[in-house]
């Protein structure tokens, strides 16, 4: 037996198909709440619906990114990116945390990024959101130490299926070498182990581990332009 689940994303049809598979394969109850987490009104409705639910574990994983000079980006997309990557994490964490503290148990996993460790040109909005999620989650980790509530930052690099068909490869797939990717399964296993141990931060995958280590020792004046050059390729 596993945990009962609530799946949240935009497309109800996709969620319902996944819910059916999970219920059949794992003997759990799976509820579906279709919601565009980048939409403040839809988020408010979701949060209202969650008030009557005992949430024991929350994983805030939704996110999008943009590449290229900030001034050249579509503003509506950048605003949506901020709402989804940062504001949704902020609001959903706040919505479930009081119940967890009252019960003296629970777990929060917020998905930040190794990219949030460094000011990366040509990835400015994403870095803004992920740096915020990184710091916010690690701050909560220490605030919640004596409450029984675990709080772990997941700061991965690129994650995908073990094998991706050439026709389905994104620009990121084509630019980042295969050996630097981590798989969904590997990332999930490391994350759940870290959450169970109430680790402050978990960094799955070779690229994220390298970025985490390098960002701690390399001068920003050297590292940022170098990474900005790489990220510019993703936006071209």
C-alpha positions as CSV (number, residue, x, y, z in Angstrom):
1,X,0.0,0.0,0.0
2,X,1.2,3.5,-0.8
3,X,-0.1,7.0,-0.1
4,X,-3.4,8.3,-1.4
5,X,-2.7,11.2,-3.8
6,X,-4.1,14.5,-5.1
7,X,-2.8,15.3,-8.6
8,X,-2.9,18.9,-9.7
9,X,-2.1,20.2,-13.2
10,X,-4.0,22.0,-16.0
11,X,-5.2,19.1,-18.1
12,X,-8.0,17.1,-16.4
13,X,-7.9,14.4,-19.1
14,X,-4.2,13.7,-18.6
15,X,-4.6,13.7,-14.8
16,X,-7.6,11.3,-14.9
17,X,-5.7,8.8,-17.1
18,X,-2.7,8.9,-14.7
19,X,-5.0,8.6,-11.7
20,X,-6.6,5.5,-13.2
21,X,-3.2,3.9,-13.8
22,X,-2.0,4.7,-10.3
23,X,-5.1,3.3,-8.6
24,X,-5.0,0.1,-10.6
25,X,-1.2,-0.5,-10.1
26,X,-0.8,0.6,-6.5
27,X,-4.1,0.1,-4.8
28,X,-4.4,3.8,-3.7
29,X,-7.1,6.4,-4.0
30,X,-6.2,9.3,-6.4
31,X,-8.1,12.5,-6.6
32,X,-7.8,15.0,-9.5
33,X,-7.9,18.7,-9.2
34,X,-7.5,20.4,-12.5
35,X,-5.9,23.9,-12.0
36,X,-3.7,26.3,-13.9
37,X,-1.3,27.1,-11.1
38,X,-0.1,30.2,-13.0
39,X,-3.6,31.6,-12.7
40,X,-4.2,33.4,-9.4
41,X,-8.0,32.9,-9.5
42,X,-7.6,29.2,-10.1
43,X,-5.0,28.9,-7.4
44,X,-7.4,30.6,-4.9
45,X,-10.1,28.0,-5.8
46,X,-7.7,25.1,-5.3
47,X,-6.5,26.4,-2.0
48,X,-10.1,26.8,-0.8
49,X,-10.8,23.2,-1.8
50,X,-7.7,22.0,0.0
51,X,-8.9,23.5,3.3
52,X,-11.0,20.5,4.1
53,X,-8.2,18.0,3.2
54,X,-5.6,16.6,5.5
55,X,-2.4,17.0,3.4
56,X,0.5,15.1,4.9
57,X,3.0,15.6,2.0
58,X,3.1,18.3,-0.6
59,X,5.4,18.4,-3.5
60,X,5.5,21.7,-5.4
61,X,7.0,20.8,-8.7
62,X,5.3,22.8,-11.4
63,X,7.6,25.2,-13.4
64,X,8.5,26.8,-16.7
65,X,11.6,28.6,-18.0
66,X,12.7,31.1,-20.6
67,X,16.1,31.7,-22.2
68,X,17.6,34.7,-23.8
69,X,18.0,38.4,-22.8
70,X,15.3,39.5,-20.3
71,X,14.3,42.6,-22.3
72,X,13.5,40.4,-25.4
73,X,11.2,38.0,-23.6
74,X,7.4,38.1,-23.9
75,X,6.2,39.9,-20.7
76,X,3.0,37.9,-20.3
77,X,5.1,34.7,-20.3
78,X,7.6,36.1,-17.8
79,X,4.8,37.1,-15.5
80,X,3.2,33.7,-15.8
81,X,6.6,32.1,-15.0
82,X,6.8,34.2,-11.8
83,X,3.3,33.2,-10.8
84,X,3.9,29.5,-11.4
85,X,7.5,29.0,-10.3
86,X,7.4,31.3,-7.2
87,X,4.0,32.6,-6.2
88,X,2.3,29.2,-6.4
89,X,4.9,27.6,-4.2
90,X,4.6,30.4,-1.7
91,X,0.8,30.2,-1.5
92,X,0.4,26.4,-1.5
93,X,3.1,26.0,1.2
94,X,1.3,28.6,3.3
95,X,-2.1,26.8,2.7
96,X,-1.0,23.4,4.0
97,X,1.5,24.3,6.7
98,X,-0.8,25.3,9.6
99,X,-2.5,21.8,9.5
100,X,0.9,20.0,9.4
101,X,2.2,22.0,12.4
102,X,-1.1,21.4,14.4
103,X,-0.8,17.7,13.8
104,X,2.9,17.7,14.5
105,X,3.7,15.8,11.3
106,X,4.0,16.4,7.6
107,X,6.5,17.0,4.8
108,X,7.1,19.8,2.2
109,X,9.2,19.4,-0.9
110,X,9.7,22.5,-3.0
111,X,11.4,22.1,-6.3
112,X,14.0,24.9,-6.8
113,X,17.0,24.5,-9.0
114,X,20.8,24.4,-9.1
115,X,20.3,27.4,-11.4
116,X,19.0,29.3,-8.4
117,X,22.5,29.3,-6.9
118,X,24.1,31.6,-9.5
119,X,23.1,34.8,-11.3
120,X,22.8,33.4,-14.8
121,X,22.5,35.9,-17.7
122,X,19.9,34.9,-20.4
123,X,17.9,33.0,-17.7
124,X,17.1,35.9,-15.5
125,X,13.4,35.4,-14.7
126,X,13.9,31.7,-14.0
127,X,16.9,32.4,-11.7
128,X,14.8,35.0,-9.9
129,X,12.1,32.5,-9.2
130,X,14.3,29.5,-8.3
131,X,16.7,31.5,-6.1
132,X,13.7,32.6,-4.2
133,X,12.3,29.1,-3.9
134,X,15.8,27.8,-2.8
135,X,16.2,30.4,0.0
136,X,12.5,30.2,1.1
137,X,12.5,26.4,1.4
138,X,15.8,26.3,3.3
139,X,14.7,29.0,5.6
140,X,11.5,27.1,6.4
141,X,13.6,23.9,6.9
142,X,15.3,25.6,9.9
143,X,12.1,27.3,11.1
144,X,10.3,23.9,11.3
145,X,13.0,21.9,13.0
146,X,11.1,21.4,16.2
147,X,7.6,21.0,14.7
148,X,7.7,17.5,13.3
149,X,7.3,18.9,9.8
150,X,10.1,18.1,7.3
151,X,11.0,20.6,4.7
152,X,13.4,19.8,1.9
153,X,14.6,21.7,-1.2
154,X,14.9,19.6,-4.3
155,X,17.5,21.4,-6.5
156,X,17.9,19.2,-9.6
157,X,19.6,19.8,-12.9
158,X,17.9,18.5,-16.1
159,X,15.6,15.5,-15.6
160,X,14.0,13.3,-18.2
161,X,13.2,9.7,-19.3
162,X,16.2,7.5,-19.6
163,X,15.8,7.4,-23.4
164,X,14.3,10.2,-25.6
165,X,13.6,9.8,-29.3
166,X,15.4,12.3,-31.5
167,X,12.1,13.6,-32.9
168,X,11.0,14.5,-29.3
169,X,14.1,16.2,-28.2
170,X,13.8,19.8,-27.0
171,X,16.6,22.4,-27.5
172,X,17.7,21.5,-23.9
173,X,17.9,17.8,-24.8
174,X,20.1,18.7,-27.8
175,X,22.5,21.0,-26.0
176,X,23.0,19.1,-22.7
177,X,25.0,15.9,-23.2
178,X,23.2,12.6,-22.3
179,X,25.6,11.8,-19.4
180,X,24.6,15.0,-17.6
181,X,20.9,14.1,-17.3
182,X,19.2,12.2,-14.5
183,X,16.1,10.1,-14.8
184,X,12.7,10.7,-13.2
185,X,13.0,7.4,-11.3
186,X,16.5,8.2,-9.9
187,X,15.5,11.8,-9.0
188,X,12.4,10.6,-7.3
189,X,14.2,7.9,-5.2
190,X,16.8,10.4,-4.0
191,X,14.2,13.0,-3.2
192,X,12.0,10.7,-1.2
193,X,15.0,9.4,0.8
194,X,16.0,13.0,1.5
195,X,12.5,14.0,2.5
196,X,12.2,11.0,4.9
197,X,15.5,12.1,6.5
198,X,14.4,15.8,6.6
199,X,17.5,16.8,4.6
200,X,17.8,20.6,4.0
201,X,18.6,20.1,0.3
202,X,18.8,17.2,-2.1
203,X,20.8,17.6,-5.4
204,X,20.1,14.7,-7.8
205,X,22.0,14.2,-11.0
206,X,25.6,14.9,-12.2
207,X,25.0,18.3,-13.6
208,X,23.2,19.7,-10.6
209,X,25.9,18.3,-8.2
210,X,28.6,19.9,-10.3
211,X,26.7,23.3,-10.4
212,X,26.1,23.1,-6.7
213,X,29.8,22.5,-6.0
214,X,31.2,24.9,-8.5
215,X,28.9,27.7,-7.4
216,X,30.2,27.4,-3.9
217,X,33.8,28.1,-4.8
218,X,34.0,29.8,-8.3
219,X,34.0,33.6,-8.4
220,X,30.7,35.0,-9.7
221,X,32.5,37.3,-12.1
222,X,33.9,34.2,-13.8
223,X,31.0,31.7,-13.5
224,X,28.1,34.0,-14.4
225,X,29.3,35.1,-17.9
226,X,30.3,31.5,-18.7
227,X,26.9,30.1,-17.8
228,X,25.2,33.0,-19.5
229,X,27.0,32.1,-22.8
230,X,25.7,28.5,-22.5
231,X,22.1,29.6,-21.7
232,X,22.2,32.1,-24.6
233,X,22.5,29.0,-26.8
234,X,19.2,27.7,-25.4
235,X,17.4,30.8,-26.4
236,X,18.7,31.0,-29.9
